[in-house]
Amino acid sequence: MLKIQELREIIRLVDQSSISEFVYEKDDSKIKIKKQTEVQTNTVVSELAAAPQQTVETPAVTEKKEEIVLKEIPKKQATTEVVEDNDDSLVEIVSPMVGTFYRKPSPESDSYVEEGSKITESSIVCIVEAMKLFNEIEAETTGEVVEILVGDGELVEYGQPLFKVKTK
């Protein structure tokens, strides 16, 4: 079974390479990553015989799709990324997977964290539900939650920021 860091590294390497599909199988696990080539539209210049030169600009469109299929989900842990703001002490806790974000373990329970909550590396900050599995997400950083970036019940993407945490 691959660790989440190993899976992220594979995704990064496939994204940076010229290959369009990658498949890894081991025991009951299978990882399949596909990407499509980029399509780009640029500026078009046309000249008419009797008219002055006209420039027609079309926006540059870049499409890149990646498909990731996992049969076995590795251990779920959030990652933290340093936010590039003026405040170096802010980090983001990001989603380790695609799924539905929940702030509390059940509808009648209190939220795991609120703005102003103190957290440690092992603090559970939320649940991300994927394929009917409820995965508790650990903070992996110590500090104070200063902003919750996702609403309860919203769909989140892999790597999407969930929380901003002040670490100093």
matplotlib code that plots the C-alpha trace (Angstrom):
import matplotlib.pyplot as plt

x = [0.0, 1.3, 1.6, -0.1, 3.2, 4.3, 1.0, 1.4, 5.0, 3.7, 1.0, 3.6, 6.0, 3.2, 2.0, 5.6, 6.3, 5.2, 3.4, -0.4, -1.3, 0.2, -1.0, 0.4, -1.0, 0.1, -2.0, -5.6, -4.5, -4.6, -3.7, -4.5, -3.6, -4.6, -4.0, -5.0, -2.8, -3.1, -5.1, -4.2, -5.8, -3.8, -4.2, -5.4, -4.4, -6.3, -5.8, -8.6, -7.5, -9.6, -9.7, -7.0, -5.4, -7.7, -6.6, -8.9, -7.9, -9.2, -8.5, -5.9, -7.7, -5.8, -7.5, -5.8, -7.8, -6.4, -8.3, -7.2, -8.8, -8.0, -9.3, -7.7, -7.4, -4.2, -4.0, -5.7, -3.7, -4.0, -1.0, 0.0, 1.2, 2.8, 0.5, 2.3, 0.8, 2.6, 2.2, 4.8, 3.1, 0.0, -0.2, -3.1, -4.4, -5.4, -7.6, -5.7, -8.5, -11.6, -14.8, -17.4, -16.2, -17.8, -17.0, -18.5, -18.7, -22.5, -25.3, -26.1, -22.5, -20.3, -17.8, -14.3, -12.8, -14.0, -12.2, -9.9, -9.6, -6.1, -4.9, -2.0, -0.5, -2.8, -6.0, -8.8, -10.1, -12.7, -14.0, -13.8, -16.2, -15.1, -16.8, -19.0, -15.9, -15.6, -11.9, -10.9, -8.4, -5.6, -4.1, -0.4, 0.5, 0.2, -1.4, -4.7, -7.4, -7.9, -10.1, -12.4, -12.3, -15.0, -18.6, -20.1, -21.3, -19.3, -17.4, -13.6, -10.8, -7.4, -5.1, -7.9, -7.2, -9.6, -8.3, -5.8, -3.8, -1.5, 1.5, 3.3]
y = [0.0, 3.4, 6.2, 9.5, 11.2, 8.6, 8.9, 12.7, 12.3, 9.9, 12.4, 15.2, 13.1, 12.0, 15.7, 16.9, 14.1, 13.6, 10.3, 10.4, 7.4, 5.6, 2.3, 0.7, -2.5, -4.4, -7.0, -5.7, -2.1, -0.3, 3.2, 4.6, 8.2, 9.7, 13.1, 14.9, 17.1, 20.9, 22.8, 26.5, 29.2, 32.3, 35.7, 35.8, 38.7, 39.3, 41.9, 43.0, 44.5, 47.7, 47.9, 48.7, 45.9, 44.3, 42.2, 39.7, 38.3, 35.0, 34.0, 31.4, 28.3, 25.5, 22.2, 19.6, 16.7, 14.1, 11.0, 9.1, 5.8, 4.2, 0.8, 1.0, 4.3, 4.9, 6.3, 9.7, 12.6, 16.2, 18.1, 21.6, 24.2, 27.5, 30.3, 32.9, 35.9, 38.6, 36.5, 33.6, 31.9, 31.0, 27.5, 25.8, 22.3, 20.8, 17.9, 14.6, 13.4, 14.2, 13.8, 15.5, 17.8, 17.5, 19.7, 17.3, 13.5, 13.5, 16.0, 16.4, 16.6, 19.7, 20.7, 19.3, 22.8, 26.4, 29.6, 30.3, 26.6, 25.5, 22.3, 19.9, 17.7, 14.8, 16.8, 15.7, 18.8, 17.3, 14.3, 13.8, 11.2, 9.3, 6.2, 5.9, 5.8, 8.5, 9.5, 11.6, 14.2, 15.1, 18.6, 17.6, 21.1, 22.9, 26.3, 28.2, 27.9, 31.4, 30.6, 27.7, 27.8, 25.1, 24.8, 21.7, 19.2, 20.8, 18.7, 19.2, 18.4, 16.8, 19.5, 22.0, 24.3, 23.5, 25.6, 28.4, 27.9, 30.4, 28.4, 31.0]
z = [0.0, -1.0, 1.5, 0.6, 0.2, -2.3, -4.2, -4.3, -5.7, -8.4, -9.4, -9.6, -11.7, -14.1, -14.4, -15.2, -17.6, -21.2, -20.5, -20.7, -18.7, -15.7, -14.1, -10.9, -9.5, -6.4, -4.6, -4.4, -5.1, -8.4, -9.3, -12.7, -13.7, -17.0, -18.4, -21.5, -23.6, -23.4, -26.0, -26.4, -28.5, -29.2, -30.8, -34.4, -36.7, -39.9, -42.7, -45.1, -48.4, -48.1, -44.3, -41.7, -39.8, -37.2, -34.3, -32.8, -29.5, -28.2, -24.6, -24.1, -23.0, -21.3, -20.5, -18.5, -17.0, -14.7, -13.7, -10.6, -9.8, -6.4, -5.3, -1.9, 0.0, 1.8, 5.4, 5.4, 6.7, 5.7, 4.6, 5.4, 3.0, 3.8, 2.7, 0.7, 2.4, 4.4, 7.5, 7.5, 10.5, 8.5, 7.0, 5.2, 6.0, 2.7, 1.7, 1.1, -1.2, -3.2, -1.2, 1.0, 3.8, 7.2, 10.2, 12.8, 13.4, 13.3, 12.6, 16.3, 17.5, 18.0, 15.3, 15.6, 15.4, 15.2, 14.4, 17.4, 18.3, 19.5, 17.6, 17.8, 15.1, 16.1, 16.4, 14.2, 12.3, 10.0, 8.1, 4.4, 3.1, 0.0, -1.5, 1.7, 3.9, 6.5, 6.9, 9.9, 8.9, 11.3, 11.4, 11.1, 12.5, 15.8, 16.2, 16.2, 13.5, 12.1, 9.1, 7.9, 4.1, 3.3, 4.3, 5.9, 3.3, 0.4, -2.1, -1.9, -4.3, -3.6, -2.3, -1.7, 1.3, 4.2, 7.1, 7.7, 10.9, 12.7, 13.9, 15.9]

ax = plt.figure().add_subplot(projection="3d")
ax.plot(x, y, z, "-o")
ax.set_aspect("equal")
plt.show()
